[in-house]
Amino acid sequence: MRGLIGYPLGHSYSKIIHEAINHKSYDLISLNEEEFKEFMDKKEFECINVTIPYKEKVIPYLHEIETHAQKIGAINCIVNDHGHLTGYNTDYYGFKYTVEHNGFVIKNKNVAILGTGGAYKAVFEVISEMEPLNIYSVSRNKKDNCITYDDLEYIDPEILINTTPVGMYPNNDDMIYDIDKLNRLEGVIDVIYNPINTKLVLKAKERGIKAVGGLEMLVAQAVKALEIFDHQKYDDSIIDKTYEELLRDKLNIVLIGMPSSGKTTIASILQERLGYETYEMDDIITGEIKMPIKDYFNQYGEEAFRDKETACAKALRNKHHVIISCGGGVIKRPVNMQYLKENGFIIFIDRDIDKLIATDDRPLSNDFEKLNRLYLERYDLYRKYSDITISNNGDINDTVNQILESRIIK
């Protein structure tokens, strides 16, 4: 038997990743403290991965520990050879791959690592081997060999790495540190992978700073674990392939664009081709307010409607593997786009103004003059918030095909 032990395991992707690569059964084994002790005493497993809260608690059960794992002092991978347990730390390899594959320059840089828990140790080991100018370990409380978050502004590091759980689902709105206080920042890595884009990662990208989340690290460390489990070497291309497949599986397809640009029809065709569930934001809001949007605008005003729209985007933020078709004005509030980008691939459906249609049921675009004004006001925002722009001026099936070929965030 092979699998992952920890508690809780409700949102783990390990089973998906492992079974996708070598097609062997892999179990998620949620254990409380007593069950953990019994599990380790019995040793009825071939090989296991280990996650919180047991990365350090497994150490007394081991007979041998690999060199990097010894330095790190945490274990996330154990092989059982006829009762002889050997521990490894593949987080080291996963994080190293993320740094190198994404082109982060560490040599001669000031690097700040946020948090001092289990994930921190593997990150510190990797960074310390890459010849940084300085490594600053950052803790909320004053500790030996650590600075506090208040000190970060004065250090002003070039590289910031979050190893804390701050910003992880379900607390997506939390951000460990306001990076607007940092002027020299050129790279951000967040080891959190759920949501795919944390608030910290999104903030960095908004500033034009290179930033990645923890999903690629998760895949890379899993591939290293499989190399240990199966006594074989995998080419790095398997990491890229598995990562892209996992993104396709987990990312929502989010359609933005002007009214009458074709979002609803495109969503319907995508649903038929992919089998994804579709959420039409305007339909969800209409079902809640129990009246046409035009009437709600007239009775309560645009801001009241925008509040409903924001609440809807927030409710959809933690969906995976769905299509979300947005109202034309969703881009008017940056917070809406933050919610939708956390687990979404944003596609701007761009249709020429002369092909858009003004209709009475749309209060802000019920004549061509209003429609043209909206187009000019919103166009740059659609481009700003989208991951890709797809033209919808010809055959709509060609538009859908372009979407299907392009829906990966790099």
C-alpha positions, -999 to +999 in steps of 0.1 A: +000+000+000+012+035-008-004+069-001-003+101+020-007+104+057-017+136+075-047+154+090-068+168+075-065+157+038-097+170+023-081+191-004-050+171-012-040+167-049-015+140-042-037+111-053-045+128-086-008+135-093+006+101-083-020+080-101-017+102-132+020+095-135+024+058-127-012+046-127-007+027-093-033+030-066-025+058-041-046+064-009-053+095+012-050+083+048-063+108+073-050+099+107-056+114+142-028+112+167-037+077+180-043+063+146-010+078+135+009+059+162-008+027+154-002+031+117+035+037+122+039+009+147+023-017+123+043-005+092+018-020+069+028+001+039+052-001+010+059+037+008+041+068+020+042+105+018+038+126+049+022+159+054+012+181+084+011+175+113+034+145+111+065+156+091+086+157+123+066+132+144+076+103+120+113+108+127+115+085+158+101+056+138+128+058+111+159+037+109+177+058+083+173+094+070+186+108+037+211+136+039+189+166+029+161+154+051+186+152+080+196+188+075+160+199+071+147+180+101+114+171+085+102+141+065+076+139+038+085+106+022+091+071+037+101+038+021+095+006+039+121-021+030+110-052+049+105-032+081+135-009+076+121+027+073+141+053+054+130+089+054+134+116+027+124+152+021+112+157-015+100+192-007+137+202-011+137+189-047+102+203-055+112+238-043+145+237-061+128+228-093+104+257-089+132+282-084+153+270-113+125+262-138+109+297-133+142+315-136+144+331-102+179+346-096+190+339-060+228+345-062+238+378-046+202+386-037+186+394-003+160+367+003+133+369+029+116+336+039+082+342+057+075+316+085+096+292+104+075+260+103+080+227+084+080+241+049+105+268+058+132+242+065+133+228+030+131+262+015+160+275+036+181+245+026+176+252-011+181+289-009+213+286+013+229+265-015+222+292-042+247+318-029+223+345-018+237+377-004+216+373+028+188+351+040+163+367+064+140+343+083+109+362+092+087+354+122+057+371+138+074+369+171+110+379+179+132+347+178+169+340+176+182+344+141+149+359+129+136+393+120+100+404+124+076+415+097+081+451+109+117+448+099+110+437+063+104+472+050+140+482+061+155+450+047+137+455+014+145+421-001+146+413-038+131+378-033+101+370-010+091+334-002+060+326+018+061+292+037+032+300+061-004+289+055-016+325+055-038+329+024-046+292+020-082+281+014-106+288+031-089+320+043-082+333+007-086+369+017-056+369+040-022+381+028+009+376+049+025+409+041+017+441+022+044+440-005+036+476-015+060+485+013+089+468-007+106+487-035+133+463-047+111+432-049+116+412-081+104+378-073+077+361-051+072+324-044+042+312-024+043+275-014+005+275-011-013+257-040-050+261-029-060+286-043-038+283-073-031+320-072-030+334-036-037+370-029+000+375-024+008+360-059-019+381-075-007+413-059+029+406-071+017+399-107-004+431-106+029+450-099+047+432-127+067+411-103+075+375-113+054+353-090+044+317-087+023+296-064+030+262-049+013+239-074+044+233-096+064+226-064+038+200-053+040+182-087+078+183-087+082+169-052+056+142-061+077+131-091+108+129-069+089+108-044+079+084-073+115+082-083+123+070-048+092+047-046+097+031-080+136+031-082+135+049-116+144+083-130+117+104-146+125+131-172+117+167-161+092+169-189+068+147-169+067+175-143+056+200-169+031+176-185+015+167-151+015+203-140-003+215-171-028+186-169-035+195-133-040+231-142-065+222-169-083+200-145-084+225-116-087+259-133-120+275-141-126+290-175-138+325-168-153+345-197-153+383-196-163+408-223-189+432-235-226+425-235-235+406-267-199+395-273-210+359-273-200+347-238-232+328-231-231+309-264-194+301-260-200+289-225-227+266-238-205+251-265-176+247-240-199+229-216-210+205-243-174+198-253-158+196-219-186+184-197-180+213-172-207+228-152-215+264-162-223+294-140-239+325-156-233+352-131-262+374-143-285+344-141-274+337-105-280+373-095-314+374-112-324+343-094-314+359-061-330+394-066-362+379-082-365+405-108-348+415-141-315+433-137-329+464-155-356+467-129-331+462-101-310+490-115-339+513-117-351+505-082-318+503-062-291+518-085-259+504-101-238+502-069-264+479-052-262+456-083-224+457-082-225+446-046-245+416-057-220+409-085-191+410-060-209+386-037-215+363-066-178+364-077-168+357-041-191+327-039-176+313-071-140+318-061-134+283-047-150+264-076-128+242-097-133+227-132-163+250-141-171+276-167-180+311-154-196+336-178-195+371-163-216+401-168-200+429-188-193+451-158-176+426-136-142+443-144-153+475-128-143+463-093-108+449-089-119+427-061-141+408-084-112+399-106-091+389-077-118+364-067-121+350-102-084+348-108-076+328-077-087+296-094-095+309-129-081+314-163-095+347-175-105+349-212-115+382-228-140+376-256-133+405-279-159+414-304-157+444-327-180+473-317-200+472-349-209+436-342-223+443-307-260+447-302-278+472-279-308+456-262-335+470-238-328+444-211-293+459-205-297+491-185-262+505-194-262+495-231-298+498-243-288+521-272-258+522-295-244+554-281-243+539-245-229+507-259-201+525-277-193+546-246-191+514-225-168+497-250-144+526-249-145+528-211-141+491-205-118+478-233-085+484-215-099+468-183-108+437-202-073+435-216-057+442-182-075+415-163-075+387-189-049+360-193-056+358-230-077+377-255-098+357-281-114+374-310-150+365-317-156+381-350-159+350-372-171+314-368-179+309-331-166+273-333-132+288-343-134+310-312-141+279-290-112+260-306-088+288-298-100+288-262-095+250-259-060+253-273-050+282-250-063+276-215-031+273-195-016+300-173+022+301-177 
